[in-house]
């Protein structure tokens, strides 16, 4: 009986050790934005006006900046039309996957006239503003 109990304890401890995944340390240059971010608004410049469309939480997208700076959607795929080269608070960063990353399969059906780079600023500790093309912005808030 003691042998059976010992085997069960060992198997349980081995399983618990395997379940604990440690996320790699974020690259220092992008550590401030690593994590989950929810889209709350899209803004477009039209002439001298800014047109903002707010997004309800149930209709919004969730994006994740991974430890290597790669931007992925909530399913783990890289978005179709957003570049992986960006300026973060004025400093250029080119995300190079250090873990597997692939484009969303739906990208096959999307025509992108994307920008070669995007600009990311952090107006507050819990918000990001991404300029994807001149005059096109995505507002995001940090998810817990």
MARBA-3410 file (N, C-alpha, C, O; in Angstrom, 1 decimal):
144
0.8,-1.2,0.0,0.0,0.0,0.0,0.9,1.3,0.0,0.6,2.2,-0.7 ~ 1.9,1.2,0.8,2.8,2.4,0.9,3.5,2.6,-0.5,3.7,3.8,-0.9 ~ 3.8,1.5,-1.2,4.5,1.6,-2.5,3.5,2.3,-3.5,3.9,3.2,-4.2 ~ 2.3,1.9,-3.5,1.3,2.5,-4.4,1.1,4.0,-4.1,1.0,4.8,-5.0 ~ 1.0,4.3,-2.8,0.9,5.7,-2.4,2.1,6.6,-2.9,2.0,7.7,-3.3
3.3,6.0,-2.7,4.6,6.7,-3.1,4.6,6.9,-4.6,5.0,8.0,-5.1 ~ 4.2,5.9,-5.4,4.1,6.0,-6.9,3.1,7.1,-7.2,3.4,7.9,-8.1 ~ 2.0,7.2,-6.6,1.0,8.2,-6.9,1.5,9.6,-6.6,1.3,10.6,-7.4 ~ 2.2,9.8,-5.5,2.8,11.1,-5.1,3.9,11.5,-6.1,3.9,12.6,-6.6 ~ 4.7,10.6,-6.5,5.8,10.9,-7.5,5.2,11.3,-8.9,5.6,12.2,-9.5
4.2,10.5,-9.3,3.5,10.8,-10.6,2.8,12.2,-10.6,2.9,13.0,-11.5 ~ 2.2,12.5,-9.4,1.5,13.8,-9.3,2.6,14.9,-9.3,2.3,16.0,-10.0 ~ 3.7,14.8,-8.6,4.7,15.9,-8.6,5.3,16.1,-10.0,5.6,17.2,-10.3 ~ 5.6,15.0,-10.7,6.1,15.1,-12.1,5.1,15.8,-13.0,5.5,16.7,-13.7 ~ 3.8,15.5,-12.9,2.8,16.1,-13.7,2.7,17.6,-13.4,2.6,18.5,-14.3
2.8,18.0,-12.1,2.7,19.4,-11.7,3.9,20.2,-12.2,3.8,21.3,-12.6 ~ 5.1,19.6,-12.2,6.3,20.2,-12.7,6.2,20.5,-14.2,6.6,21.5,-14.7 ~ 5.5,19.5,-15.0,5.4,19.7,-16.4,4.4,20.8,-16.7,4.5,21.4,-17.8 ~ 3.3,20.9,-15.9,2.3,21.9,-16.2,2.8,23.4,-16.0,2.2,24.3,-16.6 ~ 3.8,23.6,-15.2,4.3,24.9,-15.0,5.2,25.4,-16.2,6.3,25.0,-16.3
4.6,26.2,-17.0,5.4,26.8,-18.1,5.9,28.2,-17.7,5.1,29.0,-17.2 ~ 7.1,28.4,-17.9,7.6,29.7,-17.6,7.8,30.5,-18.9,8.5,30.1,-19.8 ~ 7.1,31.7,-18.9,7.3,32.5,-20.1,8.7,33.1,-20.1,9.2,33.5,-19.1 ~ 9.2,33.2,-21.3,10.6,33.8,-21.4,10.5,35.2,-21.0,9.5,35.9,-21.0 ~ 11.7,35.7,-20.5,11.8,37.1,-20.1,11.6,38.0,-21.3,12.2,37.8,-22.4
10.8,39.1,-21.2,10.6,40.0,-22.4,11.9,40.7,-22.7,12.7,41.0,-21.9 ~ 12.0,41.0,-24.0,13.2,41.8,-24.5,13.0,43.2,-23.8,11.9,43.8,-23.8 ~ 14.1,43.7,-23.3,14.0,45.0,-22.5,13.4,46.2,-23.3,12.7,47.0,-22.7 ~ 13.7,46.2,-24.6,13.2,47.3,-25.4,11.7,47.4,-25.5,11.1,48.5,-25.6 ~ 11.0,46.2,-25.3,9.6,46.2,-25.5,8.9,45.7,-24.2,7.7,45.5,-24.3
9.6,45.5,-23.2,9.0,45.0,-21.9,7.8,45.8,-21.5,6.9,45.2,-20.9 ~ 7.7,47.1,-21.7,6.6,47.9,-21.2,5.3,47.6,-21.9,4.2,48.0,-21.4 ~ 5.3,47.0,-23.0,4.1,46.7,-23.8,3.7,45.2,-23.8,2.7,44.8,-24.4 ~ 4.6,44.4,-23.3,4.3,42.9,-23.3,3.0,42.6,-22.5,2.9,43.1,-21.4 ~ 2.2,41.9,-23.1,0.9,41.5,-22.4,-0.3,41.6,-23.4,-0.1,41.8,-24.6
-1.5,41.5,-22.8,-2.7,41.5,-23.5,-3.3,42.9,-23.6,-3.3,43.7,-22.6 ~ -3.8,43.3,-24.8,-4.4,44.6,-25.0,-5.7,44.5,-25.8,-5.7,43.8,-26.8 ~ -6.7,45.2,-25.3,-8.0,45.1,-26.0,-8.3,46.4,-26.7,-8.1,47.5,-26.2 ~ -8.8,46.3,-28.0,-9.1,47.4,-28.8,-10.4,48.1,-28.2,-11.4,47.4,-28.0 ~ -10.3,49.4,-28.0,-11.5,50.1,-27.5,-12.0,51.1,-28.5,-13.1,51.6,-28.4
-11.2,51.5,-29.5,-11.6,52.5,-30.5,-10.7,52.5,-31.8,-9.5,52.1,-31.7 ~ -11.3,52.9,-32.9,-10.6,53.1,-34.1,-10.8,54.6,-34.5,-11.9,55.1,-34.3 ~ -9.7,55.3,-34.9,-9.8,56.7,-35.2,-9.2,56.9,-36.6,-8.2,56.3,-36.9 ~ -9.9,57.7,-37.4,-9.4,58.0,-38.8,-9.4,59.5,-38.9,-10.4,60.2,-38.5 ~ -8.4,60.1,-39.5,-8.3,61.5,-39.9,-9.0,61.7,-41.2,-8.6,61.1,-42.2
-9.9,62.6,-41.3,-10.6,63.0,-42.5,-10.5,64.5,-42.6,-11.3,65.2,-41.9 ~ -9.6,65.0,-43.5,-9.4,66.4,-43.6,-8.9,67.0,-42.3,-7.8,66.5,-41.8 ~ -9.6,67.9,-41.7,-9.1,68.5,-40.4,-9.8,67.8,-39.2,-9.7,68.3,-38.1 ~ -10.6,66.8,-39.5,-11.4,66.1,-38.4,-10.9,64.8,-38.0,-10.3,64.0,-38.9 ~ -11.1,64.4,-36.8,-10.8,63.1,-36.3,-12.1,62.4,-36.1,-12.9,62.9,-35.3
-12.3,61.2,-36.7,-13.6,60.5,-36.5,-13.2,59.2,-35.7,-12.4,58.4,-36.2 ~ -13.8,59.1,-34.6,-13.5,58.0,-33.7,-14.8,57.1,-33.5,-15.9,57.6,-33.3 ~ -14.6,55.8,-33.7,-15.6,54.8,-33.5,-15.2,53.9,-32.3,-14.2,53.2,-32.4 ~ -16.0,54.1,-31.3,-15.7,53.2,-30.1,-16.1,51.8,-30.4,-17.0,51.5,-31.2 ~ -15.5,50.9,-29.7,-15.8,49.4,-29.9,-16.3,48.9,-28.5,-15.6,49.0,-27.5
-17.4,48.2,-28.5,-17.9,47.6,-27.3,-17.1,46.4,-27.0,-16.5,45.7,-27.9 ~ -16.9,46.1,-25.7,-16.0,45.0,-25.3,-16.3,43.7,-26.0,-15.4,42.9,-26.4 ~ -17.6,43.4,-26.1,-18.0,42.1,-26.7,-17.7,42.0,-28.2,-17.7,40.9,-28.8 ~ -17.4,43.1,-28.9,-17.1,43.2,-30.3,-15.6,43.5,-30.6,-15.2,43.6,-31.7 ~ -14.9,43.7,-29.5,-13.5,44.1,-29.7,-12.5,42.9,-29.9,-12.8,41.8,-29.5
-11.4,43.3,-30.4,-10.3,42.3,-30.6,-9.3,42.4,-29.4,-9.2,43.4,-28.8 ~ -8.7,41.2,-29.1,-7.7,41.2,-28.1,-6.4,40.9,-28.8,-6.3,39.9,-29.6 ~ -5.4,41.7,-28.6,-4.0,41.5,-29.1,-3.1,41.2,-28.0,-3.3,41.7,-26.9 ~ -2.0,40.5,-28.3,-1.0,40.2,-27.4,0.4,40.6,-27.9,0.7,40.1,-29.0 ~ 1.1,41.4,-27.2,2.5,41.6,-27.5,3.3,40.5,-26.8,3.3,40.5,-25.5
3.9,39.6,-27.5,4.7,38.5,-26.9,6.0,39.0,-26.3,6.4,40.2,-26.6 ~ 6.7,38.2,-25.6,8.0,38.5,-25.0,9.0,38.9,-26.1,10.0,39.7,-25.7 ~ 8.9,38.5,-27.3,9.8,38.8,-28.4,9.4,40.0,-29.2,10.0,40.4,-30.2 ~ 8.3,40.7,-28.8,7.8,41.9,-29.5,6.8,41.6,-30.6,6.3,42.5,-31.3 ~ 6.6,40.3,-30.9,5.7,39.9,-32.0,4.3,40.1,-31.5,3.9,39.8,-30.4
3.5,40.8,-32.4,2.1,41.1,-32.1,1.2,39.9,-32.6,1.3,39.6,-33.8 ~ 0.4,39.3,-31.8,-0.5,38.2,-32.2,-1.9,38.5,-31.7,-2.1,39.3,-30.8 ~ -2.9,37.9,-32.4,-4.3,38.0,-31.9,-4.5,37.0,-30.8,-3.7,36.3,-30.4 ~ -5.8,37.0,-30.3,-6.1,36.2,-29.1,-6.0,34.7,-29.5,-5.9,33.8,-28.5 ~ -5.9,34.3,-30.7,-5.8,32.9,-31.1,-4.3,32.5,-31.3,-4.0,31.4,-31.6
-3.4,33.5,-31.2,-2.0,33.3,-31.3,-1.4,33.5,-32.7,-0.3,33.2,-32.9 ~ -2.3,34.0,-33.6,-1.8,34.2,-35.0,-1.4,35.7,-35.2,-2.0,36.6,-34.5 ~ -0.5,35.9,-36.0,-0.1,37.3,-36.4,-1.2,37.9,-37.2,-1.7,37.2,-38.1 ~ -1.7,39.1,-36.9,-2.7,39.7,-37.7,-2.3,40.0,-39.2,-1.1,40.1,-39.5 ~ -3.3,40.0,-40.0,-3.0,40.1,-41.5,-2.3,41.4,-41.9,-1.3,41.3,-42.6
-2.8,42.5,-41.5,-2.3,43.7,-42.1,-1.5,44.6,-41.2,-1.2,45.7,-41.6 ~ -1.2,44.2,-40.0,-0.3,45.0,-39.2,1.1,44.6,-39.3,1.4,43.4,-39.3 ~ 2.0,45.5,-39.5,3.4,45.2,-39.7,4.1,44.8,-38.4,3.6,45.1,-37.3 ~ 5.1,44.0,-38.5,5.9,43.6,-37.3,7.1,44.5,-37.1,8.0,44.2,-36.2 ~ 7.1,45.6,-37.8,8.2,46.6,-37.6,7.5,47.9,-37.1,6.5,48.3,-37.7
7.9,48.4,-35.9,7.3,49.5,-35.4,8.2,50.4,-34.6,9.3,50.0,-34.1 ~ 7.7,51.6,-34.4,8.4,52.6,-33.5,7.7,52.6,-32.2,6.5,52.8,-32.2 ~ 8.4,52.3,-31.1,7.8,52.3,-29.8,8.3,53.5,-29.1,9.5,53.6,-28.8 ~ 7.5,54.5,-28.9,7.9,55.8,-28.3,9.1,56.4,-29.0,10.0,56.9,-28.3 ~ 9.1,56.3,-30.3,10.1,56.9,-31.1,11.3,56.0,-31.5,12.1,56.4,-32.3
11.5,54.9,-30.8,12.6,54.0,-31.1,12.1,52.8,-32.0,11.1,52.2,-31.7 ~ 12.9,52.6,-33.1,12.5,51.5,-34.0,12.7,50.1,-33.4,13.8,49.9,-32.7 ~ 11.8,49.3,-33.6,11.9,47.9,-33.2,11.4,47.0,-34.3,10.2,47.2,-34.7 ~ 12.1,46.0,-34.7,11.6,45.0,-35.7,11.5,43.7,-35.0,12.5,43.1,-34.5 ~ 10.2,43.2,-34.8,9.9,42.0,-34.1,10.4,40.8,-35.0,10.0,40.6,-36.1
11.2,40.0,-34.4,11.7,38.8,-35.0,11.3,37.6,-34.1,11.7,37.5,-33.0 ~ 10.4,36.7,-34.6,9.9,35.6,-33.8,11.0,34.8,-33.2,11.9,34.2,-33.9 ~ 11.0,34.6,-31.8,11.9,33.7,-31.1,11.1,32.5,-30.7,11.7,31.6,-30.0 ~ 9.9,32.4,-31.1,9.0,31.2,-30.9,8.1,31.1,-32.1,8.0,32.1,-32.9 ~ 7.5,30.0,-32.3,6.7,29.8,-33.6,5.6,30.9,-33.7,5.0,31.2,-32.7
5.5,31.4,-34.9,4.5,32.5,-35.1,4.1,32.3,-36.6,4.9,32.2,-37.5 ~ 2.8,32.3,-36.8,2.3,32.2,-38.2,1.1,33.2,-38.4,0.4,33.6,-37.4 ~ 0.9,33.6,-39.6,-0.2,34.5,-39.9,-1.5,33.8,-39.8,-1.6,32.6,-40.0 ~ -2.5,34.6,-39.5,-3.9,34.1,-39.4,-4.2,33.4,-40.7,-4.0,34.0,-41.8 ~ -4.8,32.2,-40.7,-5.2,31.6,-42.0,-6.1,32.4,-42.8,-6.2,32.2,-44.0
-6.9,33.3,-42.2,-7.9,34.1,-42.9,-7.1,35.1,-43.8,-7.7,35.7,-44.7 ~ -5.8,35.4,-43.6,-5.1,36.3,-44.3,-5.0,36.0,-45.8,-4.8,36.8,-46.7 ~ -5.3,34.7,-46.1,-5.3,34.3,-47.5,-6.4,35.0,-48.3,-6.3,35.1,-49.5 ~ -7.4,35.4,-47.6,-8.6,36.1,-48.3,-8.6,37.6,-48.1,-9.6,38.2,-48.5 ~ -7.5,38.1,-47.5,-7.5,39.6,-47.2,-6.5,40.3,-48.1,-5.4,39.8,-48.3
-6.9,41.4,-48.7,-6.0,42.2,-49.5,-5.6,43.4,-48.6,-6.4,44.2,-48.2 ~ -4.3,43.5,-48.3,-3.8,44.5,-47.4,-3.0,45.6,-48.2,-2.1,45.3,-49.0 ~ -3.4,46.8,-48.0,-2.6,47.9,-48.5,-1.9,48.5,-47.2,-2.1,49.7,-46.9 ~ -1.3,47.6,-46.5,-0.7,47.9,-45.2,0.4,48.9,-45.2,1.0,49.2,-46.3 ~ 0.7,49.4,-44.1,1.8,50.3,-43.9,3.1,49.5,-43.6,3.0,48.4,-43.1
4.2,50.0,-44.0,5.5,49.3,-43.8,5.9,49.3,-42.3,6.7,48.4,-41.9 ~ 5.3,50.2,-41.5,5.6,50.2,-40.1,4.5,50.9,-39.4,3.6,51.5,-40.0 ~ 4.5,50.7,-38.1,3.5,51.4,-37.3,4.1,52.1,-36.1,5.3,51.8,-35.8 ~ 3.4,53.1,-35.5,4.0,53.9,-34.4,3.1,53.6,-33.2,1.9,53.6,-33.2 ~ 3.8,53.2,-32.1,3.1,52.9,-30.9,3.5,53.9,-29.8,4.7,54.1,-29.5
2.5,54.5,-29.2,2.8,55.4,-28.0,2.0,54.9,-26.9,1.0,54.2,-27.0 ~ 2.4,55.2,-25.7,1.7,54.8,-24.5,1.3,56.1,-23.7,2.0,56.5,-22.8 ~ 0.1,56.6,-24.0,-0.3,57.8,-23.4,-0.5,57.7,-21.9,-0.2,58.6,-21.1 ~ -0.9,56.5,-21.4,-1.0,56.3,-19.9,-0.5,54.9,-19.7,-0.1,54.2,-20.6 ~ -0.4,54.5,-18.4,0.2,53.3,-18.0,-0.6,52.1,-18.5,-0.1,51.0,-18.6
-1.9,52.3,-18.7,-2.8,51.2,-19.1,-3.4,51.3,-20.5,-4.3,50.6,-20.9 ~ -2.8,52.2,-21.3,-3.3,52.4,-22.7,-2.2,52.5,-23.7,-1.1,52.9,-23.4 ~ -2.6,52.1,-24.9,-1.7,52.2,-26.1,-2.4,52.9,-27.2,-3.6,52.8,-27.3 ~ -1.6,53.6,-28.0,-2.2,54.2,-29.2,-1.3,53.7,-30.4,-0.1,54.0,-30.4 ~ -1.9,53.0,-31.3,-1.1,52.5,-32.5,-1.5,53.3,-33.7,-2.7,53.3,-34.1
-0.6,53.9,-34.4,-0.8,54.6,-35.6,-0.4,53.6,-36.7,0.8,53.4,-36.9 ~ -1.4,53.1,-37.5,-1.0,52.1,-38.5,-0.7,52.7,-39.8,0.2,52.2,-40.5 ~ -1.3,53.8,-40.2,-0.9,54.6,-41.4,-1.2,56.0,-41.0,-1.9,56.3,-40.0 ~ -0.7,57.0,-41.8,-0.9,58.4,-41.4,-2.4,58.6,-41.3,-3.2,58.5,-42.2 ~ -2.8,59.0,-40.1,-4.2,59.3,-39.8,-5.1,58.2,-39.4,-6.3,58.4,-39.2
-4.6,56.9,-39.3,-5.4,55.8,-38.8,-4.8,55.3,-37.5,-3.6,55.0,-37.4 ~ -5.7,55.2,-36.5,-5.2,54.9,-35.1,-6.1,53.8,-34.5,-7.3,53.7,-34.8 ~ -5.5,53.0,-33.7,-6.2,52.0,-32.9,-5.9,52.3,-31.4,-4.7,52.4,-31.1 ~ -6.9,52.5,-30.6,-6.7,52.7,-29.2,-6.9,51.4,-28.5,-7.9,50.7,-28.7 ~ -6.0,51.1,-27.5,-6.1,49.8,-26.8,-6.0,50.1,-25.3,-5.3,51.0,-24.9
-6.5,49.2,-24.5,-6.3,49.2,-23.0,-5.8,47.9,-22.6,-6.1,46.8,-23.2 ~ -5.0,47.9,-21.5,-4.3,46.7,-21.1,-5.4,45.8,-20.4,-6.2,46.3,-19.5 ~ -5.3,44.5,-20.7,-6.1,43.5,-20.0,-5.4,42.9,-18.9,-4.1,42.8,-18.9 ~ -6.0,42.5,-17.8,-5.4,41.9,-16.7,-5.2,40.4,-17.0,-4.7,39.7,-16.1
END
